[in-house]
């Protein structure tokens, strides 16, 4: 949008939604998937006008992103598209993840805050994300990378900005969406690439896993070195998955850009 923002229910009550879209070499990665998820969230919040539940709303957002990227070219960054009752806002920033972080892997710790798996807000990228932001800031202050949330039943759900994957004897396992998590765009992509078992996971079960990695659209696929007291040293599944992702990118139309998911291609 052009001009000042209007203080609407998105500002006052957080009734709005957003998508953070990876931009690589000027291309919006997984744009269609992001826009369709945003449209579902906008419909949930009652933000779509009559006739906008068809392709016209998507066409308008697609054109806005195209123009925005023409005017704000990026080699490796992010485009954030936010919608509320009276506002549609596009902003950009750099993708700040570094090669050193992928080499080291992320350190995760459990959050004391519980995800509410009964709330519909849990399943959309809404403007009600204060818990995620504050817990992420606390992680930085306390010297780790990402908090992990449990739900009200004590089951592992997701990170503040990531989906979680575990590896057990070569099998990839992830918590089911019904545990209370956002069904990430990259989560869905990986589940289409590999056999992935959705399983309820509790903290005491983590000790039996050999490997862990996390995903989101900007981060890509990040290996985890530690969750709580559990140390992860294996990265064999992460490496093979990254290779498969690179091969898939060479043939798929979904990404529109190579080398999307990791900063440094795994060696060996």
C-alpha positions as CSV (number, residue, x, y, z in Angstrom):
1,X,0.0,0.0,0.0
2,X,1.0,3.6,-0.5
3,X,0.5,6.2,2.2
4,X,0.1,5.9,6.0
5,X,-1.2,2.8,7.8
6,X,-4.7,2.9,9.3
7,X,-5.2,1.8,12.9
8,X,-7.7,-1.0,12.4
9,X,-8.4,-4.3,14.2
10,X,-5.1,-5.6,13.1
11,X,-3.4,-2.8,15.0
12,X,-5.7,-2.8,18.0
13,X,-6.3,-6.5,18.5
14,X,-3.9,-8.4,16.2
15,X,-6.7,-9.5,13.8
16,X,-4.5,-9.9,10.7
17,X,-2.1,-12.3,9.1
18,X,1.3,-12.3,7.3
19,X,3.6,-14.4,5.2
20,X,7.4,-14.1,5.2
21,X,8.5,-15.1,1.7
22,X,12.1,-16.0,0.8
23,X,13.5,-13.9,-2.1
24,X,16.5,-15.3,-3.9
25,X,18.1,-13.7,-6.9
26,X,15.1,-11.5,-7.3
27,X,12.6,-14.4,-7.2
28,X,9.9,-15.0,-4.6
29,X,10.3,-18.6,-3.5
30,X,7.1,-20.7,-3.1
31,X,5.1,-17.5,-3.8
32,X,1.9,-19.4,-4.7
33,X,2.0,-21.6,-1.6
34,X,2.5,-18.5,0.6
35,X,-0.3,-16.5,-1.0
36,X,-2.8,-19.4,-0.8
37,X,-2.0,-19.8,2.9
38,X,-2.4,-16.1,3.4
39,X,-5.7,-16.1,1.6
40,X,-7.0,-18.8,4.0
41,X,-5.9,-16.8,7.0
42,X,-7.6,-13.6,5.5
43,X,-10.8,-15.6,5.0
44,X,-10.6,-16.8,8.7
45,X,-10.3,-13.2,9.9
46,X,-13.2,-12.1,7.6
47,X,-10.9,-9.8,5.6
48,X,-12.0,-11.0,2.1
49,X,-14.7,-8.9,0.4
50,X,-17.5,-10.4,-1.6
51,X,-16.0,-12.1,-4.7
52,X,-12.4,-12.2,-3.3
53,X,-12.5,-15.9,-2.4
54,X,-11.8,-16.7,-6.0
55,X,-8.6,-16.1,-7.9
56,X,-8.9,-12.3,-8.0
57,X,-7.5,-11.7,-4.5
58,X,-4.6,-14.0,-5.3
59,X,-4.0,-12.2,-8.6
60,X,-3.9,-8.8,-6.9
61,X,-1.4,-10.0,-4.2
62,X,0.8,-11.7,-6.8
63,X,1.0,-8.5,-8.8
64,X,1.8,-6.4,-5.7
65,X,4.7,-8.7,-4.9
66,X,5.9,-8.6,-8.4
67,X,5.9,-4.8,-8.5
68,X,7.5,-4.6,-5.0
69,X,10.4,-6.9,-6.0
70,X,10.9,-4.9,-9.2
71,X,11.2,-1.7,-7.2
72,X,13.2,-3.4,-4.3
73,X,15.5,-6.0,-5.9
74,X,17.1,-8.4,-3.5
75,X,19.8,-11.1,-4.0
76,X,19.1,-12.9,-0.8
77,X,16.4,-11.6,1.4
78,X,12.7,-11.7,2.6
79,X,9.5,-10.1,1.5
80,X,6.9,-9.8,4.3
81,X,3.3,-9.4,3.2
82,X,0.9,-8.3,5.9
83,X,-2.9,-8.0,5.6
84,X,-5.5,-6.6,8.0
85,X,-8.9,-5.0,7.8
86,X,-7.8,-1.8,6.1
87,X,-4.1,-2.4,5.3
88,X,-2.0,-4.4,2.9
89,X,1.7,-3.9,3.7
90,X,4.8,-5.1,1.9
91,X,8.3,-4.8,3.6
92,X,11.7,-6.3,2.9
93,X,14.8,-7.3,4.9
94,X,18.0,-9.3,4.4
95,X,18.2,-13.0,5.1
96,X,20.6,-13.0,8.0
97,X,21.4,-16.7,8.5
98,X,25.1,-17.4,8.0
99,X,27.2,-20.4,6.8
100,X,28.7,-20.6,10.2
101,X,25.3,-21.3,11.8
102,X,24.7,-24.2,9.5
103,X,28.1,-25.6,10.3
104,X,27.6,-25.3,14.0
105,X,23.9,-26.2,14.2
106,X,21.2,-24.7,16.4
107,X,21.0,-25.0,20.1
108,X,17.3,-25.4,21.2
109,X,15.8,-25.2,24.7
110,X,12.2,-25.9,25.9
111,X,10.0,-22.9,26.6
112,X,7.9,-22.7,29.8
113,X,5.0,-21.3,27.7
114,X,2.5,-23.8,26.4
115,X,1.0,-23.8,22.9
116,X,-2.8,-23.9,22.9
117,X,-3.7,-26.6,20.5
118,X,-7.4,-25.8,20.9
119,X,-7.0,-22.2,19.5
120,X,-7.5,-21.6,15.8
121,X,-4.9,-18.8,16.0
122,X,-2.2,-21.5,16.5
123,X,-2.7,-22.7,13.0
124,X,-2.3,-19.4,11.1
125,X,0.5,-16.8,10.9
126,X,-1.3,-14.1,12.7
127,X,-0.3,-10.7,14.1
128,X,-0.8,-12.2,17.5
129,X,2.9,-13.4,17.7
130,X,4.1,-11.7,20.8
131,X,4.8,-14.9,22.6
132,X,7.1,-16.1,19.7
133,X,9.0,-12.8,19.6
134,X,9.5,-12.5,23.4
135,X,10.6,-16.2,23.7
136,X,13.0,-15.7,20.7
137,X,14.5,-12.7,22.4
138,X,14.9,-14.6,25.6
139,X,16.7,-17.3,23.7
140,X,19.2,-14.8,22.4
141,X,19.7,-13.3,25.8
142,X,20.3,-16.7,27.4
143,X,22.6,-17.9,24.7
144,X,20.7,-20.3,22.6
145,X,19.0,-20.1,19.2
146,X,15.4,-21.2,19.3
147,X,12.8,-22.0,21.9
148,X,10.7,-25.2,21.6
149,X,7.0,-25.1,22.7
150,X,5.0,-28.0,24.2
151,X,1.2,-28.0,24.1
152,X,-1.2,-28.2,27.0
153,X,-0.8,-32.0,27.0
154,X,3.0,-31.8,27.3
155,X,3.6,-32.8,23.6
156,X,6.3,-31.2,21.5
157,X,4.9,-28.8,18.9
158,X,7.2,-26.4,17.2
159,X,9.8,-23.7,17.6
160,X,9.1,-20.0,17.8
161,X,9.6,-19.7,14.0
162,X,10.3,-23.3,12.9
163,X,8.9,-26.7,12.4
164,X,10.7,-29.7,14.0
165,X,12.0,-32.9,12.5
166,X,13.6,-35.9,14.3
167,X,15.4,-38.9,12.9
168,X,15.1,-42.4,14.4
169,X,17.0,-45.3,12.7
170,X,16.9,-43.4,9.4
171,X,13.1,-42.6,9.7
172,X,12.1,-38.9,9.7
173,X,9.5,-38.0,12.3
174,X,7.6,-34.8,12.9
175,X,4.8,-33.8,15.3
176,X,1.3,-33.8,13.7
177,X,-0.3,-30.4,13.0
178,X,-3.1,-31.3,15.5
179,X,-0.6,-31.0,18.3
180,X,-0.7,-27.3,17.8
181,X,1.6,-26.0,15.2
182,X,1.8,-24.0,11.9
183,X,2.0,-26.3,8.9
184,X,5.0,-24.6,7.4
185,X,5.5,-24.2,3.6
186,X,8.9,-26.0,3.8
187,X,7.5,-28.6,6.2
188,X,4.9,-29.5,3.5
189,X,7.6,-29.5,0.8
190,X,9.8,-31.9,2.7
191,X,6.9,-34.2,3.5
192,X,6.4,-34.4,-0.3
193,X,10.0,-35.3,-0.9
194,X,10.5,-37.9,1.7
195,X,8.5,-40.4,3.7
196,X,7.8,-38.6,7.0
197,X,5.9,-40.1,9.9
198,X,3.7,-37.8,12.0
199,X,4.0,-38.9,15.6
200,X,3.2,-37.4,19.0
201,X,6.5,-36.7,20.6
202,X,7.1,-36.0,24.3
203,X,10.4,-34.6,25.7
204,X,11.3,-37.9,27.3
205,X,11.3,-39.5,23.9
206,X,13.9,-37.2,22.4
207,X,16.7,-39.2,24.0
208,X,16.0,-42.0,21.5
209,X,16.5,-39.9,18.4
210,X,19.8,-39.8,16.6
211,X,19.3,-36.6,14.7
212,X,17.2,-33.4,14.6
213,X,16.7,-30.5,12.1
214,X,14.4,-27.6,11.9
215,X,12.9,-25.7,8.9
216,X,11.2,-22.5,7.8
217,X,11.1,-20.6,4.6
218,X,14.0,-18.3,5.3
219,X,16.1,-20.7,7.4
220,X,15.7,-23.6,5.0
221,X,16.9,-26.8,6.7
222,X,19.0,-26.2,9.8
223,X,20.7,-29.0,11.7
224,X,20.2,-29.1,15.5
225,X,23.2,-29.7,17.7
226,X,21.3,-29.7,21.0
227,X,17.8,-29.8,22.5
228,X,17.8,-29.4,26.2
229,X,20.2,-32.0,27.6
230,X,20.2,-34.0,24.4
231,X,23.2,-33.6,22.1
232,X,22.9,-34.5,18.4
233,X,26.1,-35.3,16.5
234,X,24.7,-37.2,13.4
235,X,23.8,-35.2,10.3
236,X,23.6,-38.0,7.7
237,X,19.8,-37.5,7.1
238,X,20.2,-33.7,7.0
239,X,23.0,-34.0,4.4
240,X,21.1,-36.4,2.2
241,X,18.0,-34.4,2.4
242,X,19.8,-31.2,1.4
243,X,21.3,-33.0,-1.6
244,X,17.8,-34.2,-2.6
245,X,16.4,-30.7,-2.2
246,X,19.1,-29.4,-4.5
247,X,18.3,-32.0,-7.1
248,X,14.6,-31.3,-6.7
249,X,15.2,-27.6,-7.3
250,X,16.8,-28.4,-10.6
251,X,13.5,-29.8,-11.9
252,X,10.6,-28.4,-9.9
253,X,8.8,-25.2,-10.7
254,X,7.9,-24.7,-7.1
255,X,11.0,-22.9,-6.0
256,X,11.8,-20.7,-9.0
257,X,15.4,-20.4,-7.8
258,X,18.3,-22.7,-7.0
259,X,20.1,-23.1,-3.7
260,X,17.1,-22.0,-1.6
261,X,17.1,-24.1,1.5
262,X,20.6,-23.9,2.9
263,X,23.3,-21.3,2.8
264,X,26.1,-23.8,2.4
265,X,25.7,-27.0,0.4
266,X,26.7,-30.0,2.6
267,X,30.1,-31.6,1.7
268,X,31.1,-35.2,1.7
